[in-house]
Structure formats: structure tokens, C-alpha cells
Amino acid sequence: MAPRIGVVVFPGTNCEHDVVQAIDGLGGRGELLWHGDQTLGPVDAIVLPGGFAHGDYLRPGALARFSPVMDAVCDFARAGGPVVGICNGFQVLTEAGLLPGALQKNGRLRFLCQPARLAVTSTASVLTGLASVGDHLTIPINHFSGNYTCDAETLRALQEGDRIVLRYVDNPNGSIDAIAGITNEAGNVVGLMPHPERAASALVGSEDGLVLLRSLLDAAVASAAA
């Protein structure tokens, strides 16, 4: 059976259908999940998509972290289930404590909507397992608060633990160590600011996001079989 990928919808989310379409195009089955639900249903992986959850009031992801569905997402992640947060979803994962650090406003206080060149720096995650270290990908970014930051101890742990999965080739937002995406210690929770679902077809200018989405589907199949 096709792996089921639950895509959580918060008030203000605007990339959920892009994710579902990209997942379906690769043979998966994308299913929308409402933020007010307390259970996930029979899913094999979870995506927190981009947008402006709860209008980004207080700060991006801070209110979404308290949505009822997040308790189930946290339980799923802690049990080893694949979880990916894209853009606003990355912000939600840091607010929920599933990933370390925080996303602050971009350097020079500019909203960025442009292609970004990325380098794959680790394959030890559910999002990069089918990629190769050193691969260069062109994937769009679309954010105002995408500047990843953390303290020196956390940065050292990320570096030494092979947990920085993507770096910007030309750091557009000022992220520490040019970080574009990180994973948790187990490699099953990943947050990234670029949008792989927007680089899933030559019609939109790039298919470079497909290797990341295929990696997620591969991890979902493995998780379901475990």
C-alpha cells in the first residue's frame, strides 16, 4: 500500500495542498489533518507545512505548538515516526521542543522569496536518506523569520552529531553556520526552511526537491514495516 503522509493544517497554513500534490505524484498518499484533532489516524509520516499558523501572532509557531494535534505529533515523533517541518513547520517544531534552537527574523529584516542553493551535508535523516553528501539542490525559500540561531553548545552538538542536514551555499538570511535544515539525534525529525514541495516539477523550475520527498516516503515505508 502507498505510504500515508499526514499533513497538518493550522489556521493560516497555505502550503498543505502543495505538499499533498507532491506526495501523491510520487506514489504516496497525502492526507490533510486538522490542528484541532487529538489523534493522527493511521499515518506513516507527518509533515508540518509552510504558511502562517495562527497568523504568526506572538511569534511564528508559538501558538501552533499548543494545538491539540501537537501532543499526538510529539508522541509520534518520540516513538520514532518520521516528522518533517517545512518553513513555518520548522518554526513549530522548535517551539514544541522537538528540535533545538529557534528561527528569528532574517538578517537585514527582509522577507525572502527566491530560489536558494543548498548543499546536502548529512544523509542521516528521514529527509536526506536517498541523497548524497555534497549534492547541490536548488529549492525555493519564502520566509521572513528563517534565520536559524542557537547557543554555542547546541551548535557544537549539531555539528558533532552530523545533525545539520542542509546548508545554504550562499547564506541568504544570516542563519548561524549557514544552516538550512537540521535533524534530531535519532534522525526521524527534520526541520528545514526551504520548500521541497515547490521544487517537485520541471514546470515550476526545479525537481531538486524530489530526492528529499522520496527520502521521506522511503522512511515512511520503513517505519510502517518496523
N, C-alpha and C positions, 0 to 999 in steps of 0.2 A: 504494500500500500504506500501511497505517497506520504512523505512526512508532513505532519501538520504543524504549521508555524503560526502561533498565536500572535497577533499584532494588536497591542493595547491602544485604545483610543481614549485620550483625555479631552476635556473641553479645550479647544484651541489647537489640538493636533491637526496637521494638514498634510502629512506625508504618508498616511496609512494606506491609501489606495495605491500609491506608487510602489510601496513595499509588497503588497499583496500581488499586484500585477507582475512584478519582477520574480517573486517566488513561484507563482503559478506558471510563468513562462519557462521556468527551469524544471518543471515537473513536480514541484511541491504543491502544497495546499495551504494557502494563506487564509486565516480566519480572524475576523475582527473580534476583539474582546473589549467590553465596556469597562471603564475605570471604576465604576460603582459596583461591579461584581466582586464577590468574595472568593470565587473559585475560578480556575483556569479551564476546566474541562480537559478532555483527552488531547493535549498538545504535546509535541515532541521538542519544541523550542519556542522561545519568546523573543519578540522584537518590540522595543520601545521606540517608536518612530519620531521623526522630527516635527517641529511646529512650535507652538507657544502654549504649552499646557497651563491651563488656568490663567492665560494672559500674561504669563511670566510675572505675575504680581509677587511682591516681596523680593524674589529673585528667581531666575529660571530653575524650575524643578522643585522648588521648596514646598509648594502646595501639593503638587502631584505626588510627592513622596508619601503623603498621608491618605491618598485614595485607597479605598478598601482593597482593590485588586493587588496593591503592592505587598501586602502581607503574603499573599499566595505567590507572587513573583519571587519574593525573598526566600520563601520556603523551597520553591522550585530550584532556585539558584544554589541554595545551600545543600540540596540533595544531589547536586551535580548536573542539573539540567542546563542546556545551552541558553544563555541570555545575552542579547546584543542590544545596546542602546545607541541610537544614531542621533547625533546633534542634540536636540532637546532631550532625547532619551539618555544620552551620556550624562547630561546635567542631572537628570532624575536619579540615575544610578549612583552618582557621587553623593547626592543629597540623602539617598536611602542607606548609605554606608556600604553598598555592595562593591564600590570601587573607591580608592583613596583620592585625595586631592580635591580640587574644585575648578570650576570654569568661571573666569572673570571676564570683564569687558576687554575687547580686542585692543591691542596696542594702537595708539593714536585715535582711539574711540571712533573707529569706522566700522560700519556694517559692511560685511564682505559677502559678495555673491559672484563667484568666479571659479574656473577650474583650478584645482590645486594639484601640484605634482607631489606624489608620495613615494616613499621608499619602504618596502616591506623589511622590517628589522627583526622579526621573530615569527616563526611558524608554530609556536607553542600555544595556540589558542584555537577556539572553535571557529574563528573568523578568518584565520590565515593558514589553516592546516594544509590546503591544497596549493598555496603559493610557494614561492622560493625566496629565501633571504636575498636581498639585493634587487628584487623585481621593482621596477618603477611603474606606478599607476597614475593615471590622470583621472581624478574624481572631483566633482564639484563640492564646494563648501557654500554655506548660506547661513551666516550667523553674525551676531553682534557680541555674544558672550562665549567665545570659543577659545579663549586664551587660557590654556591649562596651566595650573600652578599647584605646587605642593611644597612642603618643607624639605630641607636637605636630607633628612633621614629617609623620608618617603621616596625621594628621587633616587637615592642610593639603592634602596630596596627594589625599586622598579628596574634600575639598570642591572644590578647584580642578579636579579631573579629572571632575567630575559622576559620581562613583562611589558616592555614598550614594543608594541606590535607594528606600529606605523609612525613614521616621522615625515614631516614636511621637508621637501628638498629646498624650497625657498620659503622659509617660515613667514606666513602672511599675517599672523595675528599676535606674534610675540610669545607663543607658548614656550614654557621652560623646556630646554633640551629639544626644541622643535617637535614636541610630542603632538601627534595627531590621533593616536589611539593607544589604549592600554588594556591589560587584562588583569584579572585577579590571580592569586597564587595558583589556583587549580587550573586556570586557563579556560574555564567554562563561562565566565562573564567578561564581556568586552564592551568598552565604550569608545566611540570614535566620533569626531566632528564631521568629517566628510560623508557624503551621501552615496553609498554604493548603488542604491536603487535608482539613482539618477544617472548612472553610468552603466546601464544594463542593455543598451541597444545602440547600434551604429546610427540610428535615426536621430538620437539626441547627442551624438558627437563622441561617445566613448562606450566601449564594452568592458572597460577595465574593472568595473565593479563586480563582474560576473564571477571572477575567481573567489571573491570574498563571500558572495551569496551561495555559491556552490559549496564552499567550505562549511558554511552554516548548515546547509541541507545534509551534507555528509555527516556532520557532527550530530544532527538530529536523528538520522537513521541509526547511528552507532548508539546514541543514548537510548533510543526506543528498544534496541535489541539487548541492551545490558540488563 
